[in-house]
Amino acid sequence: MLLIYPGSFDPVTEGHISIIRRAAEFASVIVAVLDNPTKSTLFTTQERLGFLKDTLQVEVDCFSGLLAEYAVQKDADALLRGLRNPSEFTSENKYAMYNSAISATLGKRIETIFLPALPELAHVSSTIIKEAAAHIYKSGLNDSFIAEHVPPTVRAALKKQYSVM
């Protein structure tokens, strides 16, 4: 079974890594970084790919355009999405239905598998990490929260990005 785990991963967090590693126990996983030039990101696509490749033992790739098209091109069996809380299911399910319908028109219906976050990581998101890092590094505070929730390469990049020179 081949799963595509798409996302911006700006930056990758321990929450993402947990989903990927748990899914990789029963399937092959391609982590697909969205390269969307119209979306503002903290890190470039190449930086995000590098963080993932440094951290994981799965295939890492990037894509632009429709996820459903990418999944069909890769001959994926399903998409993988992590859920941190029940309210995320509502929005993620809309995308799952959309991707299923679009992929069917391209010759292969791609379903979505949802994997819940571990309770100890359910509060972690890329947005929270960026907001916390901005304050922590600009204020010179202890960064143990960041260290617990991102890989070392991401921690160093966040510190470089947000530290006051």
C-alpha positions as CSV (number, residue, x, y, z in Angstrom):
1,M,0.0,0.0,0.0
2,L,1.3,3.4,-0.9
3,L,0.2,6.5,1.0
4,I,0.8,10.1,0.1
5,Y,1.1,12.5,3.2
6,P,0.7,16.0,1.7
7,G,1.3,19.2,3.5
8,S,3.2,22.5,3.6
9,F,5.4,21.3,6.6
10,D,6.3,24.9,7.3
11,P,8.0,23.7,9.5
12,V,7.8,19.9,10.1
13,T,6.9,19.1,13.7
14,E,7.0,16.1,15.9
15,G,3.3,15.8,15.3
16,H,3.9,15.3,11.5
17,I,6.8,12.9,12.2
18,S,4.6,10.8,14.5
19,I,1.9,10.5,11.9
20,I,4.5,9.5,9.2
21,R,6.3,7.0,11.4
22,R,3.1,5.3,12.6
23,A,1.7,5.1,9.0
24,A,5.1,3.7,7.8
25,E,4.6,0.7,10.1
26,F,1.9,-0.6,7.7
27,A,2.4,1.1,4.4
28,S,4.9,2.9,2.2
29,V,4.7,6.6,2.6
30,I,5.6,9.5,0.3
31,V,5.8,12.8,2.2
32,A,4.7,15.3,-0.4
33,V,5.6,19.0,0.2
34,L,3.3,21.4,-1.4
35,D,5.2,23.9,-3.6
36,N,2.7,26.8,-4.0
37,P,4.5,30.0,-5.0
38,T,1.3,32.0,-4.1
39,K,1.4,30.9,-0.5
40,S,3.7,32.7,1.9
41,T,5.9,30.3,3.9
42,L,8.6,30.9,6.4
43,F,10.9,28.3,4.8
44,T,11.5,27.6,1.1
45,T,10.4,24.4,-0.5
46,Q,14.0,23.2,-0.7
47,E,14.5,24.0,3.0
48,R,11.3,22.1,4.0
49,L,12.4,19.1,1.8
50,G,15.8,19.2,3.5
51,F,14.3,19.2,7.0
52,L,12.1,16.2,6.1
53,K,15.0,14.2,4.4
54,D,17.3,14.8,7.4
55,T,14.6,13.5,9.8
56,L,12.8,10.6,8.1
57,Q,13.5,7.3,6.4
58,V,10.7,7.6,3.9
59,E,10.5,9.1,0.4
60,V,10.2,12.8,0.4
61,D,9.0,14.7,-2.7
62,C,7.3,18.0,-3.7
63,F,4.4,18.8,-5.9
64,S,2.4,21.7,-7.2
65,G,-1.1,21.7,-8.6
66,L,-3.8,19.3,-7.7
67,L,-3.1,16.8,-5.0
68,A,-5.4,14.3,-6.6
69,E,-3.5,14.5,-9.9
70,Y,-0.2,14.0,-8.0
71,A,-1.6,11.0,-6.2
72,V,-2.8,9.4,-9.4
73,Q,0.6,10.0,-11.1
74,K,2.3,8.3,-8.2
75,D,-0.2,5.4,-8.4
76,A,-1.0,5.9,-4.7
77,D,-3.6,3.8,-2.9
78,A,-4.7,6.6,-0.5
79,L,-3.9,9.9,1.0
80,L,-2.9,10.2,4.6
81,R,-4.1,13.0,6.9
82,G,-3.5,13.5,10.6
83,L,-6.2,14.8,12.8
84,R,-5.4,16.7,16.0
85,N,-9.0,17.2,17.1
86,P,-12.5,16.3,16.1
87,S,-13.2,19.6,14.5
88,E,-10.4,19.0,12.0
89,F,-12.4,16.0,10.6
90,T,-15.0,18.3,9.2
91,S,-12.6,20.4,7.1
92,E,-10.4,17.4,6.2
93,N,-13.3,15.3,5.1
94,K,-14.4,18.0,2.6
95,Y,-10.9,17.7,1.0
96,A,-11.1,13.9,1.1
97,M,-14.3,13.9,-0.8
98,Y,-13.0,16.5,-3.3
99,N,-9.8,14.5,-3.9
100,S,-11.7,11.3,-4.3
101,A,-14.0,12.8,-6.9
102,I,-11.2,14.5,-8.8
103,S,-9.0,11.5,-8.8
104,A,-11.8,9.3,-10.1
105,T,-12.1,11.6,-13.1
106,L,-8.4,11.0,-13.7
107,G,-8.8,7.2,-13.7
108,K,-8.2,6.1,-10.2
109,R,-10.3,6.9,-7.1
110,I,-8.0,7.9,-4.3
111,E,-9.5,7.7,-0.8
112,T,-8.1,9.3,2.4
113,I,-7.0,7.6,5.6
114,F,-7.2,9.6,8.7
115,L,-4.8,8.9,11.6
116,P,-5.4,10.7,14.9
117,A,-2.6,12.5,16.6
118,L,-1.1,11.1,19.7
119,P,-2.7,12.9,22.7
120,E,0.7,14.3,23.8
121,L,1.1,15.9,20.3
122,A,-2.5,17.0,19.6
123,H,-1.7,20.6,20.5
124,V,1.3,20.9,18.1
125,S,0.9,22.7,14.8
126,S,3.4,24.5,12.5
127,T,1.6,27.8,13.2
128,I,1.9,27.4,17.0
129,I,5.6,26.5,16.6
130,K,6.3,29.6,14.5
131,E,4.4,31.9,16.8
132,A,6.2,30.4,19.9
133,A,9.6,30.5,18.2
134,A,9.2,34.1,17.1
135,H,8.5,35.2,20.7
136,I,11.0,32.8,22.4
137,Y,14.0,33.7,20.2
138,K,13.3,37.4,19.9
139,S,13.0,37.5,23.7
140,G,15.9,35.2,24.5
141,L,13.8,32.8,26.4
142,N,14.4,29.1,27.1
143,D,13.5,27.2,23.9
144,S,12.8,23.8,25.4
145,F,9.2,23.9,24.1
146,I,10.6,24.3,20.6
147,A,13.3,21.6,21.1
148,E,10.6,19.1,22.2
149,H,8.4,19.7,19.2
150,V,10.6,20.0,16.2
151,P,13.7,18.2,14.9
152,P,17.1,19.7,15.7
153,T,17.6,21.1,12.2
154,V,14.3,22.9,12.3
155,R,15.1,24.2,15.8
156,A,18.4,25.7,14.5
157,A,16.7,27.2,11.5
158,L,13.9,28.8,13.6
159,K,16.5,30.2,16.0
160,K,18.4,31.7,13.1
161,Q,15.3,33.1,11.5
162,Y,13.9,34.7,14.7
163,S,16.9,35.6,16.8
164,V,17.6,39.3,17.3
165,M,20.9,40.1,15.8
